[in-house]
Amino acid sequence: MPTFADITPVLDRLAIEVPSWAYGNSGTRFKVFATPGTPRTPQEKIADAAQVHRLTGLAPSVALHIPWDEVDDYASLGRFAADHGVALGTINSNTFQDDEYKLGSLTHHDPAVRRRAIDHHLACVDIMDATGSRDLKIWLADGSNYPGQADLRARQDRLHESLSEIYARLSDEQRLVLEYKFFEPAFYHTDVPDWGTSFVQVSALGERAMVCLDTGHHAPGTNIEFIVAQLLRLGRLGSFDFNSRFYADDDLIVGAADPFQLFRIMVEVVRGGGLDEGSGVALMLDQCHNIEDKIPGQIRSVLNVQEMTARALLLDRDALGAAQEAGDVLAANAVFMDAFYADVRPALAEHRVARGLPADPMAAYAASGYQQQIAADRVGGQQAGWGA
């Protein structure tokens, strides 16, 4: 059975990308609550994200969302991030807010609308060139609300054509990562509703096109860890968007709704080599902190991923394999559950101290005075976020 010392090399290289938009005001269709100290610029978002990495050692990069994080000089923004101890990561496109995209973007029946959406993605690749980012992540709100509203097959053909032009613009070091979502905002059909559709589309593009799995983007009862295993087996799992859900795409703190599910997912990530050195699987958060403070919410999130990763690494795979080979159903389940119930929190606290980090990052942040400082300093201007 592995010991904590056995798993520390993997824990030492665990990296979880945080999203810039998690530090802005966000929420639900009902209400977006503004909070004191909310960032007003991409630089302030990055400064907040840097606090998460400083206290946890787990969040070395920040994903950007375009146009939410538009600046005049992205190379300068990259230097700003480096000065704060983090790097700029995934570039996320946005074709779901403009009126022109009401009936679709990359799948729209109007070539002019598709042209605009493609050009937006090409501009995102230009940003990647300036920031040194590896991944362009695409999530589409494209779909329809009523039977007969749209030609389902033609939209898939147009999606392939659009993605092909975007993919051709990437450099040899860059990747296209296509996210899927079961429903919303389209309710009759979504153009990329599941991992199979995403897999089919990216497989037609080339080896540097991958699938992004958002843990909140599935129908109730979906066995997400099975999808993880399949995509790792096929070599097409590019990235995760970690969050929690109770009902739909709730974007709650990862592990909050179902920590056992997060454990099961991480078991398959470990099993499939997703945490091996040089693995291309990127772990990222995609969450909205509507009623909780943003920075502590992100700290709690990365710690939850670290904890479930440690438990997954402690799984006694020899004992598990022996029980599986013997057909001993209860013994196999017992081995699995023993790893899940292992309390790794004291060992992780000691591990953090050994790395020069606070044993309790949440308490350290509360005592740092940073939240009070930004609330006092960030007065005036337009807070970042989206309205509802």
Order of alpha helices (4+ residues) and beta strands (2+ residues): alpha-beta-alpha-beta-alpha-beta-alpha-beta-beta-alpha-beta-beta-alpha-beta-alpha-beta-alpha-beta-alpha-alpha-alpha-alpha-alpha-alpha
